[in-house]
Amino acid sequence: MKANRLVEMESFVRVARASNFSAAASELGVSPALVTRRIQSLENDLGVHIINRTTRQVSLTEAGKRYFDFCVRILDEIHKEERALKRMQDEPSGRLNVIAPMSFGIMEMGKAVTSFMMDYPEIQVSLIISDNWKSTFDPARYGADLLLRFTRPKDSGLTIRKLGMMGWVACASPAYLRNSGMPKDPSELSRHSCLLTARPFEKGIWSFHSAAGVQKVKVSGVVAPSTAITMRYMVLDGAGIALLPLFCVADDLRERRLVRVLTDYSVPSQTIGAYYPHARQQPRSMKLFLRFLEARFKAASWNAAI
């Protein structure tokens, strides 16, 4: 099909309905000569006459009547689909597929998605909770529109939107601290059992910030799983001191089930990023969801920016 076939079909339909080339040209905002050339090009490609032309009137041939019905159906479908796509941009409806990290997805995103869908019942959010992606994120491979994570993927083509800051704390159970003592300086951690994890603190090196600067300490102890939820249970059971994200232990710290250690020091926070392919026109459902998460995370007790 030629690139301008739809333009020719639209011109043909206008001529057929107006029974006049000049009237059709006026509706289209072009010259009668251009409309005539479009109809001639259409007839040449089809190999049949679709319009009878006389000095007094324009009428359709039998082939023209059949082709007119076809053109109307096609153009109506195109216009209907264009209107539907525009409504997707303007109205809060549609479906979003979101991937979230395991622990954060379980503890925070389930509640967030439920609250969002109560506000916008016409938007369906499918939440995929997984840590199984590599360092790159291919939306087509994962069937997702949006990826939430705390470290930036290698894909340079992805757009990032910062939704908040994830705070981290060093903490332990009261029972462990009674038995092993409360460390007052990061250097004392070498004498404690620490829970190690590959992410985000590689090779057992923990960094602490204070007014005096940055202090890096190599710790050792129990090898913990990569999920913060499981590591939290180990800390609650007295396995040792761990660095855990605030979202995972905020309630435990408040209820004194866990105790924050090294309170004069801070651990670098991480950006909670929303990653998605660049799109000139984002669906309104995506815009609303990102705005909702940004406001929710900003108000959360675990947000390091508070």
Buried (B, 14 or more C-beta within 10 A) or exposed (E): EEEEBBBBBBBBBBBBEBEBBEBBBBBBEBEBEEBBEBBEBBBEEEEBBBBEEEEEEBEBBEBBEEBBEEBBEBBEEEEEEEEEEEEBEEEBBBEBBBBBBBBBBBBBBEEBBEEBBEEBEEBBBEBBBEBEBEEEBBBEEBEBBBBBBBEBBEBEEBEEBEBBBBBBBBBBBEEBBEEBEBBEEBEBBEEBBBBBBEEEBEEBEBBBEEEEEEBEBEBEBBEBBEBBBEBBEBBBEBBBBBBBBBBBBBEBBEEEBBBEBBEEBBBEBBBBBBBBBEEEEBBBBBEBBBEBBBEBBEEBEBBBEE
